[in-house]
Amino acid sequence: MMKHTKHILKFAVAPCVAILLLGLTLLAKPEQAQTAAVQSGQGMALQPPAFLKSVQAAPLEQVDLGFIVEEAGVTAYTKLDQELDLATLKSHFKTIRQQTDQFISGIMIAPGYEYLTEFDENVEVQVFLLREGWIVSYLTRWQLASEMFDWVNYDEKRLNNSTLVENAVRMLAADVGVSDFTVSYYDFRYPKANNLMLVAERVDVEHAGDSFDITVPRGLTVYESSWSFARFSWSYYGSSCAFNGEKLSGLNPPGSKWGLVTGEVNKTKFSPDKNHNLSVGIELHQADPATRSYCGLAIVYQEAAQ
């Protein structure tokens, strides 16, 4: 059973930077909150994978993909122009649920977390490999979109693929010798959603606080807005993340240097045509020099056809 609230984290070295993942553009930074508007063309397009047509019409020969439709949530996928060597890729799986000569489905630990046992099942992703070239990695439909933030691998050089599900796809493709390909996203929970937006902030003790504002115009349908707050620290205190001034979590799990918590923004508190603020900070009098704090917002939404 997947958890909606988790305790984990991982160290990353970086100064305070507001980072946009998957196609969002920051419009301003008064001293100031950075401002972003959820508008046409500013999110990552959500597109159903082509194999869905086969599932809806009739199962692919020898492969019943109905289980993906039933259990998948936010999904990253690609179709390579070559067959997959399933025997080689099998070694990446922690658990194999189904296997034939045509496909493998199971659970994989996201890249970079293999030896971080404190993360436990929180960094497990579901993976489906189809011999004809499909690589599919997804969270279950019971997980929030914000649970795909990959804070371990989060730095300026990996802005375009800092999600657990996409990094799993890229690692598997690299293992069969492919580096030039496109990763697409889809959310099986919300078939009408056509955009995904991820925004993230990161601070350290030298840059102890930052924030961004985001506005959702009327006319957009928001299916989910969820947050992720992560921290590395040698102490249990000193980090904070807040939405509209309300602290989202306290991140002081006993016995752990890493901490992670995720949650969903109450829809009644995410009204359209208003600025909403997400902030992350470090309380210097409580934090040790190694403290890093991370805060991210994921929005799954539908914009009307132009």
C-alpha positions in Angstrom: 0.0 0.0 0.0 1.5 3.3 -1.1 1.6 6.2 1.4 0.5 9.7 0.9 2.6 11.1 3.7 6.2 10.1 3.8 9.5 10.7 5.7 12.7 10.8 3.6 15.2 13.0 1.9 18.5 13.3 0.2 21.4 15.8 0.1 22.0 18.0 -2.9 24.5 20.9 -3.2 23.1 24.1 -4.7 22.5 27.7 -3.8 19.0 29.0 -3.4 17.4 28.9 -6.9 13.9 28.8 -8.1 13.7 26.1 -10.7 11.0 25.3 -13.2 10.6 21.7 -14.2 8.6 20.5 -17.3 7.8 23.6 -19.1 6.8 26.3 -16.7 8.1 29.9 -17.1 8.7 32.3 -14.2 7.4 35.8 -15.1 8.8 38.0 -12.4 10.6 38.2 -9.1 9.9 41.2 -7.0 12.0 40.9 -3.7 10.1 39.4 -3.8 8.3 36.3 -4.8 8.7 34.8 -8.2 5.5 34.8 -10.1 4.1 32.2 -12.4 0.9 31.9 -14.2 -0.7 28.6 -15.3 -1.5 29.5 -18.9 -1.7 27.9 -22.3 1.7 26.5 -23.4 3.3 26.8 -20.0 2.8 23.3 -18.8 4.1 19.9 -20.0 1.5 18.4 -22.4 -0.1 15.2 -21.2 -0.5 12.8 -24.0 -1.9 9.2 -23.8 0.5 6.6 -25.1 -0.4 5.1 -28.5 -0.8 1.6 -27.0 -3.9 2.8 -25.3 -5.8 2.7 -28.5 -5.0 -1.0 -28.8 -6.1 -1.6 -25.2 -9.4 0.2 -25.8 -10.1 -1.6 -29.1 -8.7 -5.1 -28.2 -5.8 -6.3 -26.2 -2.5 -6.4 -28.0 -1.6 -9.9 -29.1 -0.3 -11.9 -26.2 -0.3 -8.8 -24.0 -3.1 -7.6 -21.8 -2.3 -4.0 -20.8 -5.6 -3.4 -19.0 -3.8 -3.4 -15.6 -1.9 -0.2 -16.5 -5.2 1.6 -17.2 -6.6 0.4 -13.9 -3.6 1.1 -11.6 -1.5 3.8 -13.1 -1.4 7.5 -12.1 1.2 10.0 -13.4 3.2 8.2 -16.0 6.4 8.8 -18.0 7.0 6.7 -21.2 8.8 6.4 -24.4 8.8 4.2 -27.5 12.2 3.3 -28.8 12.9 2.4 -32.4 14.3 -0.9 -31.4 13.4 -4.1 -29.6 14.2 -4.3 -25.9 16.5 -7.0 -24.5 14.2 -8.0 -21.6 16.7 -10.4 -20.2 19.3 -7.6 -19.8 16.8 -5.1 -18.3 15.3 -7.7 -15.9 18.2 -7.1 -13.4 16.9 -3.6 -12.6 13.7 -4.8 -11.1 13.3 -5.1 -7.3 10.2 -7.2 -7.8 8.8 -8.8 -11.0 5.0 -9.1 -11.0 4.5 -10.5 -14.5 6.9 -11.7 -17.1 6.5 -13.3 -20.5 8.7 -13.4 -23.6 6.9 -10.2 -24.7 6.9 -8.0 -21.6 8.0 -7.5 -18.0 6.0 -5.5 -15.3 7.1 -4.9 -11.8 8.7 -2.6 -9.3 12.0 -0.8 -9.6 13.9 1.5 -7.2 14.3 4.9 -8.8 17.9 5.6 -10.0 20.1 7.1 -7.4 18.2 5.6 -4.5 19.5 2.0 -4.7 21.6 2.2 -1.5 19.5 4.8 0.4 17.6 2.3 2.4 16.0 4.9 4.6 13.8 5.8 1.6 12.2 2.3 1.7 9.1 2.0 -0.7 8.8 5.8 -1.1 11.1 5.8 -4.1 9.7 2.7 -5.8 8.2 3.2 -9.2 6.1 0.8 -11.3 7.7 -0.2 -14.6 6.3 -1.9 -17.7 8.6 -3.0 -20.5 7.2 -4.2 -23.8 9.7 -6.0 -26.1 8.7 -3.9 -29.2 10.3 -0.8 -27.6 7.9 0.6 -24.9 9.4 1.8 -21.6 6.7 2.9 -19.2 7.3 4.1 -15.6 4.5 5.3 -13.3 3.2 6.1 -9.9 0.1 4.3 -8.9 -3.3 6.1 -9.0 -3.3 6.3 -5.2 -0.2 8.5 -5.2 0.0 12.3 -5.6 1.7 13.9 -8.6 4.1 15.6 -6.2 5.5 12.2 -5.2 7.5 12.1 -8.4 9.8 14.9 -7.4 13.4 13.5 -7.5 15.1 15.6 -4.8 18.2 13.3 -4.7 19.1 14.0 -8.3 18.0 17.6 -8.2 20.5 20.1 -9.5 20.9 22.7 -12.2 22.2 20.2 -14.7 19.2 17.9 -14.6 16.2 20.3 -14.7 14.4 18.6 -17.5 14.3 15.1 -16.0 14.1 15.6 -12.3 11.3 13.2 -11.6 11.5 9.6 -10.4 9.4 8.2 -13.2 11.3 10.0 -16.0 14.7 9.1 -14.6 13.7 5.5 -14.5 12.8 5.6 -18.2 16.1 7.3 -19.1 18.2 4.8 -17.2 16.5 1.8 -18.8 16.9 3.4 -22.3 20.5 4.1 -21.6 21.1 0.5 -20.6 20.1 -0.6 -24.1 22.3 2.0 -25.7 19.8 4.7 -26.5 20.3 8.3 -25.5 18.4 10.4 -28.0 14.7 10.0 -27.5 11.7 11.8 -26.2 9.9 11.1 -22.9 6.2 11.9 -22.7 3.8 12.2 -19.7 0.2 11.1 -19.1 -2.0 10.9 -16.0 -4.3 7.9 -16.2 -6.3 9.2 -13.3 -7.5 12.2 -15.2 -8.0 11.4 -18.9 -9.2 14.9 -19.7 -6.1 16.6 -18.1 -3.8 17.8 -20.8 -1.1 19.6 -18.9 1.2 19.0 -16.0 3.2 21.8 -14.2 6.0 21.3 -11.7 7.7 24.2 -9.9 10.4 23.9 -7.3 12.5 26.0 -4.9 15.7 25.0 -3.1 17.6 26.9 -0.4 20.7 26.4 1.8 22.1 28.2 4.7 23.7 30.9 2.5 20.4 31.7 0.9 18.0 31.0 3.7 14.6 31.7 2.1 12.8 32.1 -1.2 9.3 31.8 -2.6 7.2 32.0 -5.7 3.7 33.1 -6.5 1.4 31.2 -8.8 -2.0 32.2 -10.3 -4.6 29.9 -11.9 -6.8 31.8 -14.4 -10.5 31.1 -14.6 -11.4 28.6 -17.3 -8.8 26.1 -16.4 -9.9 22.9 -14.7 -7.4 21.9 -11.9 -7.6 18.2 -11.1 -4.9 18.1 -8.6 -2.5 20.5 -6.9 0.0 18.8 -4.5 3.2 19.6 -2.8 6.5 18.0 -1.7 8.7 19.3 1.1 12.2 17.8 1.6 15.1 18.4 3.8 18.6 17.3 4.6 20.1 18.3 8.0 22.3 17.0 10.7 19.8 18.3 13.1 16.0 17.7 13.2 15.0 21.3 12.9 15.5 24.5 10.8 13.5 23.9 7.7 10.1 25.2 6.7 7.7 25.1 3.7 4.5 27.1 3.6 1.5 27.5 1.2 -0.1 30.9 1.5 1.7 31.4 4.8 0.4 28.1 6.3 3.2 25.7 7.2 2.8 22.4 5.3 4.8 20.2 7.6 7.3 20.1 10.5 9.9 17.7 9.1 11.6 16.6 12.3 11.4 12.7 12.1 13.3 11.2 14.9 16.4 9.1 14.0 16.7 10.3 10.4 18.9 12.9 8.7 16.6 12.9 5.7 13.0 14.0 5.7 10.3 14.1 3.1 6.6 14.8 3.3 4.0 15.2 0.6 0.4 16.3 0.6 -2.5 17.7 -1.4 -3.5 21.4 -1.5 -7.1 21.9 -0.4 -9.0 22.9 -3.5 -11.0 25.5 -1.5 -7.6 27.2 -0.8 -6.5 27.2 -4.4 -9.0 29.6 -5.9 -8.6 31.0 -9.4 -7.5 34.6 -10.3 -5.6 35.0 -7.1 -1.9 34.9 -6.3 -0.9 31.9 -4.2 2.5 31.7 -2.5 4.7 28.7 -1.9 7.8 29.5 0.2 10.7 27.5 1.6 13.1 28.6 4.3 15.8 27.7 6.8 15.8 29.0 10.3 19.5 29.8 10.7 19.5 29.7 14.5 18.3 26.1 14.4 19.9 24.8 11.3 23.4 23.2 10.9 25.7 24.3 8.0 24.8 21.4 5.8 21.0 22.0 5.9 19.2 22.0 2.5 15.5 22.6 2.1 13.4 21.8 -1.0 9.8 22.6 -1.8 7.8 21.8 -4.9 4.3 22.1 -6.3 2.7 19.8 -8.9 -0.5 20.9 -10.8 -2.5 18.6 -13.1 -4.9 20.6 -15.1 -7.0 20.9 -18.3 -6.9 23.9 -20.5 -9.7 24.4 -23.1 -8.9 23.7 -26.7 -8.0 26.8 -28.7 
